[in-house]
Amino acid sequence: MVGSVRPRPLILIAVPDGPHPALAAFCAVPGFETLIVHTGGSALRALYKHRPDGLILSLRLPGLDPWELLERVRDMSDLPIAVVDQVYRVADAARALEAGADDYLTPDLSRRLYGPLLRARLRRAVESAPQPASLIEDGLFTLDLSAHEAVLAGHWLDLTPTEFALLAALVRHPGQVLSADQLLRMVWDLPADSDASRVKYTVLRLRRKIARTTGAQPPIETVRGVGYRYPGPGRPVRPVQD
């Protein structure tokens, strides 16, 4: 979500009904935020919308096949995944681990061991994940991602959270054309078939603010029929193709 800062890791728990008592105890631990969903489809939507830091996936999940969901998640990211089931099966354990799960756990484990083991595995995975840099400096822009402050060639830009997030997405990909669909996902957390006009008008407002503040041509290009590009420092801005 635009401008949001997550104070604690978010763990998505995808289980068929209510969580097993051991999982319920895990949810009560203050070190994590948890989000519980009950179908494969809702799990997939939550993965795109909330970008969790870890996934607990039940093999009994209805809807989208949990094996397919596991493979799709692993194809998309290195998200820590713990697969859980009602009983321990060697074949399922091997299949889950080969498909990319980091753990395979069942209630056969002692209640006292189940929760601490799950938390330890997820905590290690979350803490070892690389954290995004909080400051971007490329010789033209200076972006403080934690404070949501942007400076262009010595000029402070008064931007809304959405305008800042859009600018950060472009500056992070110098020379690359980003389509409206890509920007909808990166900035608004919206699916590709959403209204692309919000991208167009946010770019327009961003350009106007940059031009008004600096008195210079904004370093954001429109590539007609494709998307938008920040050329990067030291590169001439091409004529706008609106």
Disulfide bonds with the S-S distance in Angstrom:
none
